[in-house]
């Protein structure tokens, strides 16, 4: 199973970006999925998560600005980021709780850089 994250880039403050994360491989089902981020010198933190039933959870710092969604038929997750701020600058990682042919475990994507200039 692999997770492929994409959509990062450089944007000015107030701008928008949309991240995508696609799961592929020997997948039986994709359970909860989530986006995390890690800024230089800081610990990785949860940004948003979405369950198999599409229940969502957001970090307080992104509520009202970010929207997480998923296309379960395509095993893909999205993060729409609006009104971006310089403090959103980080490497964004996706993860997913996947049931595969060999069992169930958490997988991580490779990370995509988001840079917000002031």
Buried (B, 14 or more C-beta within 10 A) or exposed (E): BEBBBBBBEEBEEEBEBBBBBBBEEEBEEBEBBBBBBBBEEEEBEBBBBBBEEEEBBBBEEBEEBBBBBBEBEEBBBBBBBBEBBEEBBBBBBBBBBBBBEEEEEEBEBEBBEBBBEE
